[in-house]
Amino acid sequence: MAVVLDLLKNDPRPPRHPEKAHRPDQPIALKKPDWIRVKAPGSKAWGETQKIVREHGLVTVCEEAGCPNIGECWEKRHATFMIMGDTCTRACAFCNVRTGLPEGLDAAEPEKIGDSVAKLGLHHVVITSVDRDDLKDGGAEHFARTIAAIRRASPGTTVEILTPDFLRKDGALETVVAARPDVFNHNLETVPAKYLTVRPGARYFHSVRLLQRVKELDPTIFTKSGIMVGLGEERNEVLQLMDDLRSADVDFLTIGQYLQPSKKHHAVMRFVPPDEFKGYETTAYAKGFLLVSATPLTRSSHHAGEDFARLQAARLAKLSPALSA
């Protein structure tokens, strides 16, 4: 069965979610459906990936967010690096990443990431971060430096970034786009009606506009966004969200099942069956997305390398009729 994997059990650091300590406990759905299954971590290749991460003192969202796919991904030597520390300045109700006041940036981190990407031999890498509302540019320059370091250390590696929303950080998005990532991902996470309870520090239409602005600045960059289902959203709300993303010319949509990290996090309102995910996929393709991944265990960075190749092929197929006309 799928679980939110706690690989940081004997962590000496302060509590992960002090802001949630006084919230009433939410019911936890103990019995998960049989369509949610994952491979437990522990293979030799998984251990080798973990060793490289530890040796460089790096943080991965795979561990911090308790991703259920860590066993599969790390066995393939795929890891999603989380830059700018392990502590987020926001406290989203769904997220297992530590919250609080972050430490200063590690100026050597971009080079460490580049070195690790080269050692792992990655063809495609995903770089994400915590929200850093405490920084003047939200960490935009650090993203740009990390992309540049990867290009130097491993020129053949394509780079996908999963960014915060840079809310009220003038010029931040332009700095990141100028570094020319191959894929720019920013997740909406849920439908707008759920933002006050699920993602209270964010603004839905700001996030949609952020993705639209990427295309305006550089139409060659693939854009991507994802949501979770099972948080109490209605189907028509998900379909409207698809339309909003297509109006922003987003290329790639991911939809996965929300899994509750602890009793202090938002409850799972429903386990969405596979046939409904298939229905969402069919509808999203009909609305014009180049690529759609919609399954219970879909996560933003899962199969990112394979998906990037599929994105390239889909764009080429779309352009071919126009070129031959």
C-alpha positions as CSV (number, residue, x, y, z in Angstrom):
1,M,0.0,0.0,0.0
2,A,1.1,3.6,-0.5
3,V,2.2,5.5,2.5
4,V,3.8,8.8,3.0
5,L,7.3,7.6,3.7
6,D,9.0,8.9,6.9
7,L,12.7,8.5,6.1
8,L,13.6,11.2,8.6
9,K,12.4,9.5,11.8
10,N,15.3,10.2,14.1
11,D,15.7,13.8,13.0
12,P,17.3,15.9,15.8
13,R,16.0,19.2,14.3
14,P,13.0,21.1,15.8
15,P,9.4,19.9,15.0
16,R,8.6,20.0,11.3
17,H,5.3,21.8,11.7
18,P,5.1,24.0,14.8
19,E,2.3,26.1,13.3
20,K,0.1,23.0,13.1
21,A,0.6,21.8,16.6
22,H,-2.5,23.4,18.0
23,R,-4.8,22.5,15.1
24,P,-7.5,19.9,15.7
25,D,-6.6,16.4,14.5
26,Q,-7.9,15.4,11.2
27,P,-9.2,11.9,10.5
28,I,-6.7,9.7,8.7
29,A,-8.1,7.2,6.2
30,L,-6.2,4.1,7.4
31,K,-7.5,1.7,4.7
32,K,-6.1,2.8,1.3
33,P,-7.5,1.3,-1.9
34,D,-5.6,-1.5,-3.5
35,W,-4.9,0.6,-6.6
36,I,-2.3,2.6,-4.6
37,R,0.8,0.6,-4.3
38,V,4.5,1.6,-4.3
39,K,7.8,-0.1,-4.1
40,A,9.5,0.2,-0.8
41,P,13.0,1.8,-0.8
42,G,16.2,-0.1,0.0
43,S,17.8,-1.4,-3.1
44,K,21.6,-1.1,-3.8
45,A,21.0,1.6,-6.4
46,W,18.7,3.5,-4.0
47,G,21.5,3.4,-1.4
48,E,24.0,4.7,-3.9
49,T,21.7,7.7,-4.7
50,Q,21.2,8.4,-1.0
51,K,25.0,8.3,-0.5
52,I,25.7,11.0,-3.2
53,V,22.9,13.1,-1.7
54,R,24.3,12.8,1.8
55,E,28.0,13.4,0.8
56,H,27.1,16.7,-0.8
57,G,24.8,17.8,2.1
58,L,21.9,18.2,-0.3
59,V,18.2,18.3,0.4
60,T,15.6,16.4,-1.7
61,V,11.9,16.9,-1.9
62,C,11.7,13.1,-2.3
63,E,12.5,12.8,1.5
64,E,11.3,16.1,2.8
65,A,7.8,15.8,1.3
66,G,7.6,12.0,2.0
67,C,7.0,11.1,-1.7
68,P,5.6,7.6,-2.2
69,N,7.7,7.1,-5.4
70,I,11.1,7.5,-3.8
71,G,11.9,3.8,-4.0
72,E,11.3,3.7,-7.7
73,C,13.0,7.0,-8.6
74,W,16.1,6.6,-6.4
75,E,16.6,3.1,-7.8
76,K,16.9,4.7,-11.2
77,R,19.3,7.3,-9.7
78,H,16.7,10.1,-10.1
79,A,16.3,12.6,-7.4
80,T,14.5,16.0,-7.2
81,F,16.8,18.4,-5.5
82,M,15.3,21.0,-3.2
83,I,17.4,24.2,-3.0
84,M,17.6,27.0,-0.5
85,G,17.3,24.9,2.6
86,D,14.8,22.5,4.1
87,T,12.5,25.1,5.8
88,C,9.6,26.8,4.1
89,T,8.2,30.2,5.1
90,R,4.7,29.1,4.3
91,A,2.5,26.5,5.9
92,C,0.3,24.8,3.3
93,A,-2.2,22.3,4.8
94,F,-1.2,19.5,2.5
95,C,2.6,19.8,2.6
96,N,5.1,17.8,4.7
97,V,8.1,20.1,4.2
98,R,9.4,21.7,7.4
99,T,8.1,25.2,8.1
100,G,9.6,28.1,10.1
101,L,12.3,30.7,9.7
102,P,15.0,29.5,7.2
103,E,18.7,29.9,7.5
104,G,20.7,32.0,5.0
105,L,21.5,30.6,1.6
106,D,24.4,28.3,1.0
107,A,26.5,30.2,-1.7
108,A,28.2,26.9,-2.6
109,E,24.9,25.0,-3.2
110,P,24.6,25.6,-6.9
111,E,28.0,24.0,-7.5
112,K,27.2,21.1,-5.2
113,I,24.0,20.5,-7.2
114,G,25.9,20.6,-10.5
115,D,28.6,18.2,-9.2
116,S,25.9,15.7,-8.0
117,V,24.0,15.9,-11.3
118,A,27.3,15.0,-13.1
119,K,28.1,12.1,-10.7
120,L,24.6,10.7,-11.0
121,G,24.9,10.9,-14.8
122,L,21.5,12.5,-15.1
123,H,20.1,13.2,-18.6
124,H,17.3,15.3,-17.0
125,V,17.2,16.9,-13.6
126,V,14.4,18.5,-11.6
127,I,15.2,21.4,-9.2
128,T,12.6,22.7,-6.8
129,S,12.7,24.8,-3.6
130,V,11.0,25.8,-0.5
131,D,9.1,29.1,-0.5
132,R,11.5,31.9,0.6
133,D,9.3,34.9,1.3
134,D,12.1,36.2,3.5
135,L,14.4,36.9,0.5
136,K,14.0,40.0,-1.6
137,D,13.8,38.1,-4.9
138,G,12.3,34.9,-3.4
139,G,15.4,33.0,-4.3
140,A,15.2,33.8,-8.1
141,E,19.0,34.5,-8.4
142,H,19.8,31.2,-6.6
143,F,17.6,29.3,-9.1
144,A,19.5,31.0,-12.0
145,R,22.9,30.2,-10.5
146,T,21.9,26.6,-9.9
147,I,20.8,26.2,-13.6
148,A,24.0,27.8,-14.7
149,A,26.1,25.5,-12.5
150,I,24.3,22.4,-13.9
151,R,25.0,23.6,-17.5
152,R,28.7,23.9,-16.7
153,A,29.1,20.6,-14.8
154,S,26.8,18.5,-17.1
155,P,26.2,20.3,-20.5
156,G,24.0,17.4,-21.8
157,T,21.6,17.5,-19.0
158,T,18.2,19.1,-19.5
159,V,16.9,21.1,-16.6
160,E,13.4,21.3,-15.2
161,I,12.5,23.7,-12.4
162,L,9.6,23.6,-10.0
163,T,9.3,27.0,-8.5
164,P,7.4,28.9,-5.9
165,D,5.1,31.6,-7.0
166,F,7.4,34.6,-6.4
167,L,4.4,36.5,-5.0
168,R,5.2,40.2,-4.7
169,K,8.8,39.7,-5.9
170,D,9.2,42.1,-8.8
171,G,11.6,41.0,-11.4
172,A,12.1,37.5,-9.9
173,L,10.4,35.6,-12.7
174,E,12.4,37.4,-15.3
175,T,15.6,36.4,-13.6
176,V,14.7,32.7,-13.6
177,V,13.4,32.7,-17.2
178,A,16.6,34.4,-18.4
179,A,18.5,31.4,-17.2
180,R,16.6,29.3,-19.8
181,P,15.4,26.2,-18.0
182,D,14.0,23.6,-20.4
183,V,10.8,23.1,-18.4
184,F,9.3,25.7,-16.0
185,N,6.9,24.0,-13.6
186,H,4.7,25.8,-11.0
187,N,2.0,23.8,-9.4
188,L,-1.5,25.2,-8.8
189,E,-2.0,22.3,-6.3
190,T,-5.8,22.6,-6.0
191,V,-8.9,24.4,-7.4
192,P,-9.4,28.1,-6.4
193,A,-12.2,27.4,-4.0
194,K,-9.8,25.3,-1.8
195,Y,-7.0,27.9,-1.6
196,L,-8.0,29.4,1.8
197,T,-7.9,26.0,3.5
198,V,-5.2,24.2,1.4
199,R,-2.8,26.8,0.1
200,P,-3.6,30.0,2.2
201,G,-0.4,31.9,1.4
202,A,-0.8,31.7,-2.3
203,R,-3.2,33.4,-4.8
204,Y,-4.7,31.2,-7.6
205,F,-4.8,33.7,-10.4
206,H,-1.3,35.0,-9.6
207,S,-0.1,31.5,-10.2
208,V,-1.9,31.2,-13.5
209,R,-0.5,34.5,-14.6
210,L,3.0,33.5,-13.6
211,L,2.8,30.5,-16.0
212,Q,1.3,32.7,-18.7
213,R,4.2,35.2,-18.2
214,V,6.8,32.5,-18.8
215,K,5.5,31.9,-22.3
216,E,5.4,35.6,-23.0
217,L,9.0,36.0,-22.0
218,D,10.3,32.8,-23.8
219,P,7.8,30.8,-25.9
220,T,10.4,28.0,-26.3
221,I,10.3,27.0,-22.6
222,F,7.9,24.2,-21.8
223,T,5.4,25.1,-19.0
224,K,3.9,22.6,-16.6
225,S,1.6,22.6,-13.7
226,G,0.0,20.0,-11.4
227,I,-2.8,19.5,-8.9
228,M,-3.9,17.0,-6.3
229,V,-7.3,15.5,-6.1
230,G,-9.1,14.1,-3.1
231,L,-9.2,17.4,-1.2
232,G,-12.9,17.9,-1.7
233,E,-12.9,19.5,-5.1
234,E,-15.7,19.0,-7.6
235,R,-15.2,17.7,-11.2
236,N,-16.4,20.9,-12.8
237,E,-13.9,22.9,-10.8
238,V,-11.1,20.7,-12.1
239,L,-12.3,21.2,-15.7
240,Q,-12.4,25.0,-15.2
241,L,-8.8,24.8,-13.8
242,M,-7.8,23.0,-17.0
243,D,-9.3,25.8,-19.1
244,D,-7.5,28.4,-17.0
245,L,-4.2,26.7,-17.6
246,R,-4.8,26.4,-21.3
247,S,-5.6,30.1,-21.5
248,A,-2.1,30.6,-20.1
249,D,-0.8,28.2,-22.8
250,V,0.5,25.6,-20.3
251,D,1.9,22.5,-22.1
252,F,1.8,19.8,-19.5
253,L,-0.7,18.9,-16.7
254,T,-0.2,16.4,-13.9
255,I,-2.9,15.2,-11.6
256,G,-2.3,12.9,-8.6
257,Q,-4.0,11.6,-5.5
258,Y,-3.5,13.6,-2.3
259,L,-2.1,11.5,0.5
260,Q,-2.2,12.9,4.1
261,P,1.2,13.2,5.8
262,S,-0.1,13.4,9.4
263,K,-3.2,13.9,11.5
264,K,-2.4,17.7,11.6
265,H,-2.6,18.0,7.8
266,H,-5.7,18.3,5.6
267,A,-7.8,15.2,5.6
268,V,-8.2,13.0,2.5
269,M,-11.8,13.6,1.5
270,R,-11.8,10.9,-1.1
271,F,-9.6,8.3,-2.9
272,V,-10.3,9.0,-6.6
273,P,-10.5,5.7,-8.6
274,P,-8.3,5.1,-11.7
275,D,-11.1,5.4,-14.2
276,E,-11.8,9.0,-13.0
277,F,-8.1,9.8,-13.5
278,K,-8.4,8.4,-17.0
279,G,-11.4,10.6,-17.7
280,Y,-9.4,13.6,-16.6
281,E,-6.6,12.6,-18.9
282,T,-8.9,12.2,-21.9
283,T,-10.6,15.6,-21.2
284,A,-7.2,17.4,-20.7
285,Y,-5.9,16.1,-24.0
286,A,-9.1,17.3,-25.7
287,K,-8.6,20.8,-24.3
288,G,-5.2,21.0,-26.0
289,F,-2.4,20.0,-23.5
290,L,0.6,18.6,-25.2
291,L,1.1,16.1,-22.4
292,V,-1.0,14.8,-19.5
293,S,-0.1,12.5,-16.6
294,A,-3.1,11.6,-14.4
295,T,-2.9,8.6,-12.1
296,P,-3.3,8.1,-8.4
297,L,0.5,8.1,-7.9
298,T,1.4,10.8,-10.4
299,R,3.7,13.4,-8.8
300,S,5.2,16.5,-10.5
301,S,8.7,15.0,-10.9
302,H,7.8,11.4,-11.4
303,H,9.1,10.1,-14.7
304,A,10.2,13.7,-15.5
305,G,13.0,12.6,-17.9
306,E,10.7,10.3,-20.0
307,D,8.0,13.0,-20.0
308,F,10.4,15.6,-21.3
309,A,11.2,13.4,-24.3
310,R,7.4,13.0,-24.8
311,L,6.9,16.7,-24.6
312,Q,9.5,17.3,-27.3
313,A,7.9,14.7,-29.6
314,A,4.4,16.2,-29.0
315,R,5.6,19.7,-29.8
316,L,7.3,18.5,-33.0
317,A,4.2,16.6,-34.1
318,K,2.0,19.7,-33.5
319,L,4.4,21.8,-35.5
320,S,4.9,19.4,-38.4
321,P,1.6,20.1,-40.2
322,A,2.2,23.8,-40.0
323,L,5.7,23.5,-41.4
324,S,4.6,21.4,-44.3
325,A,1.6,23.6,-45.2
